[in-house]
Amino acid sequence: MAGALQGIRVLDLSRVLAGPYCSMILGDLGAEVIKVEAPNGGDETRKWGPPFKKGVSAYYLCANRNKKSITVNLKTDEGIEIIKKLVGKSDVLINNFKTGTMQRLGLGYESLKEINPGLVYCSITGFGETGPYKHLAGYDFIIQAMSGLMSITGDERSGPQKTGVAISDVLTGLYACIGIQAALIERRHSGIGQKIDMALYDSAVSALINMASNYLMSGVAPKLIGNEHANIVPYQAFSTKDDKVVIAVGTDKQFMTLCEILDVPHLACDERFLTNSKRVEHREQLIPLLQTQLFTKTAAEWINRFREKNIPCGPIQSMDQLESDPQLQARSMFHSMDHPTAGEIKLVGSPLKLSRTPAAIKYYPPDAGEHTIEVLQALGYGKDQIQSLKMNNIV
């Protein structure tokens, strides 16, 4: 089946994660994605590891499927000319160079829209292209620290913690993908493209959601909350006889049922715990009472009992448990395919389940420059021209 974005060509000049993650999603949805790297492979993640498999980085594999790879030396006039020719045949351009770099290369939006007025031009930077921080480099860890995400992640014992993945990169890649598709839809009406200015800092701050709203409404800065919830109780991880279990009680009715299962029905009638607001207020009194009961059985036993009564709960699973999870297998969330260098590789599947135009993993993450000749020939370059470009380290 054709993908939802079939016929859309994306020129991806980004590296590492936010940009490549965005273009991978577009590729999963059917867009043709041309990944541009410096000669000899310019995406830093190709060297990030271990783990490697036959020299191929696992990190690189996670964000670069469904793409063609070409190498172009952007420090040469000939290289810039190749990019401009590709711009003329593309719908979207993504880059994550520092603010001002694309303009210095002659590849700023104002220049490229003269070549292709319909171009959707997405710039991804750490702090955006305006404001006093616009020239600072943006790294996920720094963004997590500055954005407030670390100030609410962890507990008093651990201190501020980052998330286990580069979440600000992931969020920015998702937001960029949304913005690009919105601009493409708008282009159907106006006939022209536009520039999208994406910042990791903005994206991370947007992810504060209710925690930011709590502060903006109350003026009280949230503290480290660990595995608890600022606005709902009980909604956290609890210890059991053998392992931890997460319980997420979102309604007063669910709380009554929970108390019955835990054999403490009187707690549901206690004036301190009658409503969620009161439970939040009296969190420190309630949680130890529930925890005492949960120590009496194993995590699996409690999960079975809770699920029988529709109490939201779940185990804290490790990666090896995820791969064998029957729900994820049923949803095709892991995918194996052959790679010409690494051999068999395993990738996380797409969460986008479209009924008529499903997302698909058609192409393995390419080796650096694997499609350079193919793309240049499509632009009209002859065999001798391509050979000359290679000899001069332009591609």
Secondary structure, DSSP 8 states (H G I E B T S, - for coil): ---TTTT-EEEEE--SSHHHHHHHHHHHTT-EEEEEE-TT---GGGG--S-EETTEEHHHHTT--S-EEEE--TTSHHHHHHHHHHHTT-SEEEE---TTHHHHTT-SHHHHHHH-TT-EEEEEESS-SSSTTTTS---HHHHHHHHSTGGGSS-TTT-S---SS-HHHHHHHHHHHHHHHHHHHHHHHHS--EEEEEEHHHHHHHTTHHHHHHHHHH-------TTS-SS-SSEEEEE-SSSEEEEE--SHHHHHHHHHHTT-THHHH-GGGSSHHHHHHTHHHHHHHHHHHHTTS-HHHHHHHHHHTT--EEE---HHHHHT-HHHHHTT-EEEEEETTTEEEEEE------SSS-----S----TTTTHHHHHHHTT--HHHHHHHHHTT--
